[in-house]
Amino acid sequence: MANKNKKRKLPLAYQPVGFVLSWAGGALAGMAFRKAWMAIRHEEDAPDALDPDRGWGEILLAAAVQGAIFAVVRSAVDRTGAKAIERSTGVWPATDKGGRD
């Protein structure tokens, strides 16, 4: 019975940890994107969608690279956090088998 209670309460307890991990992952992904953009285009700033001096191709390339980096970092951080919780408590932190989205 105690194990059943533990499984119900862990996702709620994991939420603050998940928030901190997500915040740190977002910061890490932002730094990775800036470095990747510098390597790709040798520019400090990536184009913004509302930048009138940039073309469609450059804006869409930047968005695709940024999206890919953020998705990879987000998945890596989420998986690492979940595995750490499972190792320390013996319970997987997600209540359902579905994904985030």
C-alpha positions as CSV (number, residue, x, y, z in Angstrom):
1,M,0.0,0.0,0.0
2,A,2.8,2.4,0.8
3,N,4.4,1.8,-2.6
4,K,1.0,2.7,-4.3
5,N,0.9,6.0,-2.3
6,K,4.5,6.7,-3.3
7,K,3.7,6.3,-7.0
8,R,0.8,8.8,-6.7
9,K,2.7,11.5,-4.9
10,L,6.0,11.4,-6.8
11,P,4.9,13.2,-9.9
12,L,3.8,16.1,-7.8
13,A,7.1,16.1,-5.9
14,Y,9.0,15.9,-9.2
15,Q,7.4,19.0,-10.6
16,P,9.8,21.5,-8.9
17,V,12.7,19.4,-9.9
18,G,11.4,19.2,-13.4
19,F,10.9,23.0,-13.5
20,V,14.5,23.6,-12.4
21,L,15.8,21.0,-14.9
22,S,13.8,22.6,-17.7
23,W,15.0,26.1,-16.9
24,A,18.6,24.9,-16.9
25,G,18.0,22.9,-20.1
26,G,16.6,26.0,-21.8
27,A,19.7,28.1,-20.8
28,L,22.0,25.3,-22.0
29,A,20.1,25.0,-25.3
30,G,20.3,28.8,-25.8
31,M,24.0,28.8,-25.3
32,A,24.3,25.8,-27.7
33,F,22.2,27.5,-30.3
34,R,24.3,30.7,-30.1
35,K,27.5,28.6,-30.6
36,A,25.9,26.6,-33.4
37,W,24.8,29.8,-35.2
38,M,28.2,31.3,-34.9
39,A,29.7,28.2,-36.4
40,I,27.2,28.1,-39.3
41,R,27.0,31.8,-40.2
42,H,29.9,33.4,-38.3
43,E,27.5,35.9,-36.9
44,E,26.8,36.8,-33.2
45,D,23.0,37.2,-33.6
46,A,20.6,34.8,-35.3
47,P,17.9,36.4,-37.5
48,D,14.6,37.2,-36.0
49,A,11.4,36.5,-37.9
50,L,10.6,40.2,-37.9
51,D,14.1,41.3,-39.1
52,P,13.5,43.1,-42.4
53,D,17.1,42.7,-43.5
54,R,17.0,38.9,-43.5
55,G,15.6,36.6,-46.1
56,W,13.1,33.7,-45.7
57,G,15.8,31.1,-46.1
58,E,18.0,32.5,-43.4
59,I,15.2,33.0,-40.9
60,L,13.8,29.5,-41.5
61,L,17.3,27.9,-41.2
62,A,17.8,29.7,-37.9
63,A,14.4,28.5,-36.6
64,A,15.0,24.9,-37.7
65,V,18.4,24.8,-36.1
66,Q,17.1,26.4,-32.9
67,G,14.1,24.0,-32.8
68,A,16.3,20.9,-33.3
69,I,18.8,22.0,-30.6
70,F,16.0,22.8,-28.1
71,A,14.2,19.5,-28.7
72,V,17.4,17.5,-28.3
73,V,18.4,19.3,-25.1
74,R,14.9,19.2,-23.7
75,S,14.7,15.4,-24.2
76,A,18.1,14.8,-22.8
77,V,17.5,16.8,-19.7
78,D,14.0,15.3,-19.1
79,R,15.3,11.8,-19.6
80,T,18.3,12.3,-17.3
81,G,16.1,13.8,-14.6
82,A,13.6,10.9,-14.9
83,K,16.4,8.3,-14.8
84,A,17.9,10.0,-11.7
85,I,14.6,10.0,-9.9
86,E,14.0,6.4,-10.8
87,R,17.4,5.4,-9.5
88,S,17.0,7.2,-6.3
89,T,13.4,6.3,-5.5
90,G,12.7,3.2,-7.7
91,V,9.7,5.0,-9.2
92,W,9.4,6.5,-12.7
93,P,8.3,10.1,-12.3
94,A,5.6,10.1,-15.1
95,T,2.1,9.0,-14.2
96,D,1.2,7.9,-17.7
97,K,3.0,6.3,-20.6
98,G,2.3,9.1,-23.0
99,G,4.7,11.8,-24.0
100,R,4.7,15.5,-23.0
101,D,3.0,16.7,-26.1
